[in-house]
Amino acid sequence: MEPLNLPITGTKVETSKVFERDPETVRDEDLREAIWELGREGEWIVQPVPEPYYLAPTKFGRMKKIPLEHTWHHKSCGQCGHIPGYSTSIFWLNRILGYDYFDPRDQTSCTAWNYYASATSNQAAQAAVAMRNFSAAYETGYYPLIHCGTSFGHYKEVRHELVHDAKLRRQVRAIIEKLGRPFVMPEEIVHYSEWMYAVRDELAARVQYDLSPITATVHPACHYYKLQSGDAIYDPEIYGGQRTAAVTGVVQTLGAQVADYSTWYDCCGFGFRHILVQRDFTRSFATLRKIEVMKQEANPDVVLTHDTGCVTSLDKSQFAAKAHDRQVGVPVMSESQFAALALGAHPFRVCQLHWHSVDYRPLLRKMGIDVDRAWAEFEDDVSKIKTGELDYVTWEHVL
């Protein structure tokens, strides 16, 4: 396999091609006006993006509003279940930047993984789950920010269906009314990695380590930019606007090197169904089509991505390949964890890297982080919790 013709210069992956986008000539539908029109007709309440917001360029040249604060964090069931440092890194970054946010306790899972993997649901039920979460955010006065790429893509599909299907809208509205909640559609559906992109310069101003020796490869989440793809972030300054700028734009701005590889567009192996019913296929695809190719073509210090399933598949699959002496052994994490580390977050209290499978210690040492000291501090926390001296680790311990 030959790497794509996108040469790397300094910290930027560059291309000579330039794509000029004119939103007026794009066939892809912009749903936002239809959403506002349905709001004016009384079909639902439209929740506007709160100020301050960042205007980000999207695939077809339209500008998307990204709220900087007053965000309601729609967490990921997979992140909370087995990558908890993913979410806590996002929260930590909000706190470091001084942005107001809300961590809800009454959010439900989006249930998309179950739906796409097993089809044990129906259209109205899936849409009702999405709209119930949107209403919960609206009632707090905060704006939904989606942590999971699968939830993000799924909710965009739900939005498309509800805009175009009046019968489905009536069904779902009736369900929401039975719950005693308002029927609300957000102006924009926003993924956390878009927020990371929006605040990348603020993050870079607070970096504590020299990241120039670090080489990262980026895996873009399919559920982020392939489902209802029109409002994913594309920046003419990143990959010449040919690929989504999420993750890469942040990593470059932080000062790390971003290396290209030939299977950039490939799925991580998670899929919607494979991870449940063909796990060996997932493990093989993740290691043979992604990790080994990255290792051979770029030899990165870390793989960075922006979705629950991607971190899970690329990190947790490597043990199987290692047992067969394959060329693996690259740590995997979200760009939120990497950014938090770069800004001085504790590797274990905040980023919780001890939940990851592949050895991350060489990366931390190369970044200049004293991993042995950090581990000793974390072990001391655990000892204090065991003896009752400490109930749990709080934000006061980590800021």
C-alpha positions as CSV (number, residue, x, y, z in Angstrom):
1,M,0.0,0.0,0.0
2,E,1.4,3.4,-1.0
3,P,0.8,6.4,1.3
4,L,-1.4,9.1,0.0
5,N,0.3,12.0,-1.7
6,L,0.0,14.4,1.1
7,P,3.6,15.3,2.1
8,I,4.4,16.3,5.7
9,T,6.1,19.7,6.3
10,G,6.9,20.6,9.9
11,T,3.8,20.0,11.9
12,K,1.4,20.2,9.0
13,V,0.1,17.6,6.6
14,E,-0.1,19.7,3.4
15,T,-1.4,19.3,-0.2
16,S,-1.1,21.4,-3.3
17,K,-4.7,20.9,-4.2
18,V,-7.3,23.6,-3.3
19,F,-11.0,22.9,-3.2
20,E,-13.2,26.0,-3.6
21,R,-16.6,25.4,-2.0
22,D,-19.7,27.4,-2.8
23,P,-22.6,26.6,-0.4
24,E,-25.1,27.9,-3.0
25,T,-24.2,25.2,-5.6
26,V,-24.0,22.2,-3.3
27,R,-26.8,19.6,-3.7
28,D,-26.5,18.5,-0.1
29,E,-29.4,19.8,1.9
30,D,-28.8,22.3,4.7
31,L,-31.5,21.4,7.3
32,R,-31.1,24.4,9.5
33,E,-33.6,26.6,7.7
34,A,-36.1,23.8,7.7
35,I,-35.6,23.3,11.4
36,W,-36.3,27.0,12.1
37,E,-39.3,27.0,9.8
38,L,-40.8,24.1,11.6
39,G,-40.2,26.0,14.8
40,R,-42.1,29.0,13.4
41,E,-44.9,26.7,12.5
42,G,-45.1,25.4,16.1
43,E,-43.9,21.9,15.3
44,W,-41.2,22.1,17.9
45,I,-39.1,24.5,19.9
46,V,-35.7,25.4,18.4
47,Q,-32.9,25.8,20.9
48,P,-30.4,28.4,19.5
49,V,-26.7,28.0,19.9
50,P,-25.7,30.2,22.9
51,E,-23.2,33.0,22.6
52,P,-20.2,33.0,22.6
53,Y,-19.8,30.6,19.7
54,Y,-17.2,29.9,17.1
55,L,-18.0,29.7,13.4
56,A,-16.3,26.7,11.9
57,P,-16.2,25.8,8.1
58,T,-17.9,22.5,7.1
59,K,-17.6,20.1,4.3
60,F,-19.5,22.1,1.7
61,G,-18.5,25.6,2.9
62,R,-21.3,26.4,5.2
63,M,-20.4,27.8,8.6
64,K,-21.4,25.9,11.7
65,K,-21.9,27.5,15.2
66,I,-19.9,25.8,17.9
67,P,-20.8,26.9,21.5
68,L,-17.8,27.7,23.6
69,E,-19.7,27.4,27.0
70,H,-23.1,26.8,28.6
71,T,-22.8,23.3,27.3
72,W,-24.8,20.2,28.4
73,H,-22.4,17.3,28.1
74,H,-24.1,14.3,26.5
75,K,-21.7,11.6,27.8
76,S,-20.9,8.3,26.0
77,C,-21.9,5.0,27.6
78,G,-18.7,3.4,26.3
79,Q,-16.5,6.2,27.6
80,C,-18.0,6.1,31.0
81,G,-17.9,2.3,31.1
82,H,-14.3,1.7,30.1
83,I,-12.5,4.9,29.0
84,P,-13.5,7.2,31.8
85,G,-10.5,9.4,31.3
86,Y,-11.9,10.4,27.9
87,S,-14.9,12.3,29.5
88,T,-13.0,13.6,32.5
89,S,-10.3,15.1,30.2
90,I,-13.1,17.0,28.3
91,F,-14.5,18.3,31.6
92,W,-11.0,19.2,32.9
93,L,-10.2,21.2,29.8
94,N,-13.5,23.2,30.2
95,R,-12.5,24.0,33.7
96,I,-9.0,25.0,32.8
97,L,-10.3,27.4,30.1
98,G,-12.9,28.7,32.6
99,Y,-15.9,27.7,30.5
100,D,-19.3,27.1,32.1
101,Y,-20.7,23.6,31.5
102,F,-23.3,21.2,32.9
103,D,-22.7,17.5,33.6
104,P,-26.2,16.0,33.6
105,R,-27.3,13.1,35.8
106,D,-30.6,12.4,33.9
107,Q,-29.1,11.7,30.5
108,T,-29.9,8.4,28.8
109,S,-27.8,6.4,26.4
110,C,-28.6,7.2,22.8
111,T,-29.1,3.4,22.2
112,A,-27.7,3.7,18.7
113,W,-25.2,1.0,19.1
114,N,-27.9,-1.5,20.0
115,Y,-30.1,-0.3,17.2
116,Y,-27.5,-0.5,14.4
117,A,-26.0,-3.7,15.7
118,S,-29.1,-5.7,16.3
119,A,-32.1,-3.7,15.0
120,T,-34.0,-4.4,18.2
121,S,-35.8,-1.1,18.2
122,N,-37.8,1.1,15.8
123,Q,-37.7,4.5,14.2
124,A,-40.0,6.2,16.7
125,A,-38.3,4.8,19.7
126,Q,-34.9,5.9,18.5
127,A,-36.1,9.4,17.7
128,A,-37.8,9.7,21.0
129,V,-34.6,8.9,22.9
130,A,-32.8,11.6,21.0
131,M,-35.6,14.2,21.6
132,R,-35.9,13.3,25.2
133,N,-32.2,14.1,25.8
134,F,-32.5,17.3,23.8
135,S,-35.5,18.3,26.0
136,A,-33.5,17.5,29.1
137,A,-30.7,19.8,28.0
138,Y,-33.2,22.6,27.1
139,E,-34.8,22.4,30.5
140,T,-31.4,23.1,32.2
141,G,-30.7,26.1,29.9
142,Y,-27.6,24.5,28.6
143,Y,-26.8,23.4,25.0
144,P,-26.2,19.8,24.1
145,L,-22.6,18.8,23.3
146,I,-22.2,15.2,22.2
147,H,-19.2,13.2,23.4
148,C,-19.7,10.1,21.3
149,G,-19.3,10.0,17.6
150,T,-22.0,7.3,17.3
151,S,-24.5,9.4,19.2
152,F,-23.5,12.4,17.1
153,G,-24.1,10.6,13.8
154,H,-27.2,8.9,15.0
155,Y,-28.8,12.1,16.2
156,K,-28.1,13.7,12.9
157,E,-29.9,10.9,11.1
158,V,-32.8,11.3,13.6
159,R,-32.9,15.0,12.8
160,H,-33.1,14.3,9.1
161,E,-35.9,11.9,9.6
162,L,-37.9,14.2,11.8
163,V,-37.6,17.2,9.5
164,H,-38.9,15.2,6.5
165,D,-41.4,12.8,8.1
166,A,-44.5,14.6,9.6
167,K,-46.0,11.3,10.7
168,L,-42.9,10.4,12.7
169,R,-42.8,13.9,14.2
170,R,-46.3,13.4,15.5
171,Q,-45.5,10.0,16.9
172,V,-42.4,11.3,18.7
173,R,-44.1,14.5,19.9
174,A,-46.8,12.4,21.5
175,I,-44.2,10.3,23.4
176,I,-42.3,13.4,24.6
177,E,-45.6,15.0,25.7
178,K,-46.4,11.8,27.7
179,L,-43.1,12.4,29.5
180,G,-44.2,15.9,30.3
181,R,-41.3,17.4,28.5
182,P,-41.0,20.1,25.7
183,F,-40.4,19.0,22.1
184,V,-37.1,20.6,21.3
185,M,-34.6,20.5,18.3
186,P,-31.2,22.1,18.7
187,E,-30.2,24.6,16.0
188,E,-27.0,22.6,15.5
189,I,-25.9,19.2,16.5
190,V,-22.4,19.6,17.9
191,H,-19.7,17.0,18.7
192,Y,-17.1,17.6,21.4
193,S,-14.2,17.4,19.0
194,E,-15.7,20.4,17.2
195,W,-15.5,22.3,20.5
196,M,-11.8,21.1,20.8
197,Y,-11.2,22.5,17.3
198,A,-12.9,25.8,18.2
199,V,-10.7,26.3,21.3
200,R,-7.5,24.9,19.9
201,D,-5.6,28.2,20.1
202,E,-6.6,28.7,23.7
203,L,-5.4,25.2,24.4
204,A,-2.1,25.8,22.7
205,A,-1.5,29.0,24.8
206,R,-1.5,26.8,27.9
207,V,0.7,23.8,26.7
208,Q,3.2,22.8,29.4
209,Y,5.5,20.6,27.3
210,D,7.4,20.7,24.0
211,L,5.4,18.4,21.8
212,S,7.5,18.8,18.7
213,P,9.3,15.4,19.2
214,I,5.9,13.7,19.3
215,T,4.6,12.1,16.1
216,A,0.9,11.2,16.0
217,T,-1.3,9.5,13.5
218,V,-5.0,10.5,13.4
219,H,-7.9,8.1,12.9
220,P,-11.1,10.0,11.9
221,A,-14.2,8.4,13.3
222,C,-16.6,7.2,10.6
223,H,-19.6,8.0,12.7
224,Y,-18.4,11.6,12.9
225,Y,-17.8,12.4,9.3
226,K,-19.5,9.7,7.2
227,L,-23.1,9.8,8.7
228,Q,-24.9,12.9,7.4
229,S,-21.5,14.3,6.5
230,G,-22.4,17.9,5.5
231,D,-21.8,19.5,8.8
232,A,-18.5,17.9,9.8
233,I,-15.6,20.3,10.1
234,Y,-13.4,20.8,7.1
235,D,-10.7,23.5,7.1
236,P,-8.9,24.7,4.0
237,E,-5.7,25.0,6.1
238,I,-5.8,21.3,7.1
239,Y,-5.3,18.6,4.5
240,G,-6.2,21.3,1.9
241,G,-9.8,20.9,3.0
242,Q,-10.0,17.4,1.5
243,R,-10.4,15.6,4.9
244,T,-12.1,16.5,8.1
245,A,-10.1,18.8,10.3
246,A,-11.3,17.4,13.6
247,V,-8.5,16.1,15.7
248,T,-5.7,17.0,13.2
249,G,-6.3,20.7,13.6
250,V,-6.0,20.4,17.4
251,V,-2.9,18.2,17.4
252,Q,-1.1,20.4,14.9
253,T,-1.9,23.6,16.9
254,L,-0.6,22.0,20.1
255,G,2.7,21.5,18.3
256,A,2.9,17.8,17.7
257,Q,3.8,16.3,14.3
258,V,1.0,14.7,12.4
259,A,2.0,11.8,10.1
260,D,0.0,10.5,7.2
261,Y,-0.6,6.9,6.3
262,S,-2.4,5.1,3.4
263,T,-5.4,3.6,5.3
264,W,-6.5,6.9,6.8
265,Y,-10.1,6.6,5.5
266,D,-10.6,3.0,6.7
267,C,-12.8,2.1,9.6
268,C,-11.1,1.3,12.9
269,G,-12.8,-2.1,12.8
270,F,-15.5,-1.4,15.3
271,G,-18.3,-1.0,12.7
272,F,-21.8,-1.0,14.0
273,R,-22.3,-4.7,14.1
274,H,-18.9,-6.4,13.9
275,I,-17.8,-5.6,17.4
276,L,-20.7,-7.5,18.8
277,V,-21.0,-10.5,16.4
278,Q,-17.6,-10.8,14.7
279,R,-15.1,-9.6,17.3
280,D,-12.2,-11.4,15.7
281,F,-12.9,-9.5,12.5
282,T,-12.8,-6.2,14.4
283,R,-9.5,-7.2,16.1
284,S,-8.0,-8.2,12.8
285,F,-9.1,-5.1,10.9
286,A,-8.0,-2.8,13.7
287,T,-4.5,-4.2,13.9
288,L,-3.8,-5.3,10.3
289,R,-5.5,-2.4,8.4
290,K,-4.8,0.4,10.9
291,I,-2.2,-0.1,13.6
292,E,0.3,-2.1,11.5
293,V,0.0,0.3,8.6
294,M,0.6,3.3,10.8
295,K,3.5,1.5,12.4
296,Q,5.1,0.6,9.1
297,E,4.5,3.9,7.3
298,A,4.7,6.5,10.1
299,N,6.0,4.8,13.3
300,P,3.9,7.1,15.5
301,D,4.3,7.7,19.2
302,V,0.5,7.7,19.6
303,V,-2.7,7.2,17.7
304,L,-5.3,9.9,18.4
305,T,-9.0,9.7,17.6
306,H,-12.3,11.2,18.7
307,D,-14.9,8.4,19.3
308,T,-15.6,5.8,21.9
309,G,-15.6,2.8,19.6
310,C,-12.4,3.9,17.8
311,V,-10.3,4.3,21.0
312,T,-11.7,0.9,22.2
313,S,-11.1,-1.0,19.0
314,L,-7.6,0.4,18.2
315,D,-6.4,0.1,21.8
316,K,-8.0,-3.1,23.1
317,S,-7.4,-5.1,19.9
318,Q,-3.6,-5.0,20.0
319,F,-3.2,-7.7,22.6
320,A,-4.4,-10.3,20.2
321,A,-2.0,-9.2,17.4
322,K,0.9,-9.0,19.9
323,A,0.3,-12.6,20.9
324,H,1.1,-13.5,17.3
325,D,4.2,-11.3,17.2
326,R,2.6,-8.7,14.9
327,Q,4.0,-5.2,14.5
328,V,1.8,-3.4,17.0
329,G,2.3,-1.6,20.3
330,V,1.2,2.0,19.7
331,P,-0.8,3.7,22.5
332,V,-4.2,5.0,21.6
333,M,-6.2,7.8,23.2
334,S,-8.6,10.6,22.4
335,E,-7.3,14.0,21.4
336,S,-9.0,15.3,24.6
337,Q,-6.8,13.1,26.7
338,F,-3.7,14.1,24.7
339,A,-4.5,17.8,25.0
340,A,-5.2,17.5,28.7
341,L,-1.8,15.8,29.2
342,A,-0.1,18.6,27.2
343,L,-1.7,21.2,29.4
344,G,-0.5,19.5,32.6
345,A,-3.4,17.2,33.5
346,H,-2.6,14.2,35.8
347,P,-2.1,11.1,33.7
348,F,-4.1,9.0,36.2
349,R,-6.3,11.3,38.3
350,V,-7.7,13.0,35.2
351,C,-6.7,11.1,32.0
352,Q,-7.0,7.7,33.7
353,L,-4.6,6.0,31.3
354,H,-4.4,3.0,33.6
355,W,-7.7,1.9,31.9
356,H,-5.9,1.6,28.5
357,S,-4.3,-1.6,27.3
358,V,-1.2,-0.6,25.3
359,D,1.8,0.7,27.2
360,Y,1.5,4.5,27.3
361,R,4.6,5.2,29.5
362,P,7.1,5.7,26.7
363,L,4.9,8.4,25.2
364,L,4.5,10.2,28.5
365,R,8.3,10.1,29.1
366,K,8.9,11.5,25.6
367,M,6.5,14.3,26.4
368,G,8.4,15.1,29.5
369,I,5.9,13.8,32.0
370,D,7.3,12.1,35.2
371,V,5.1,9.0,34.9
372,D,6.7,7.2,37.9
373,R,5.9,10.2,40.2
374,A,2.4,10.5,38.8
375,W,1.8,6.7,39.4
376,A,3.0,7.0,43.0
377,E,0.7,9.9,43.6
378,F,-2.2,7.9,42.2
379,E,-1.3,4.9,44.3
380,D,-1.3,7.1,47.4
381,D,-4.8,8.3,46.5
382,V,-6.0,4.7,46.3
383,S,-4.4,3.9,49.6
384,K,-6.2,6.8,51.3
385,I,-9.5,5.7,49.8
386,K,-9.0,2.2,51.1
387,T,-8.3,3.5,54.6
388,G,-11.2,5.9,54.6
389,E,-9.0,9.0,54.8
390,L,-10.3,10.0,51.4
391,D,-13.8,9.3,50.0
392,Y,-12.9,9.9,46.4
393,V,-10.8,12.0,44.1
394,T,-12.5,15.4,43.5
395,W,-11.8,18.3,41.1
396,E,-10.0,20.0,44.0
397,H,-7.3,17.3,43.8
398,V,-6.6,17.8,40.1
399,L,-6.9,21.5,39.3
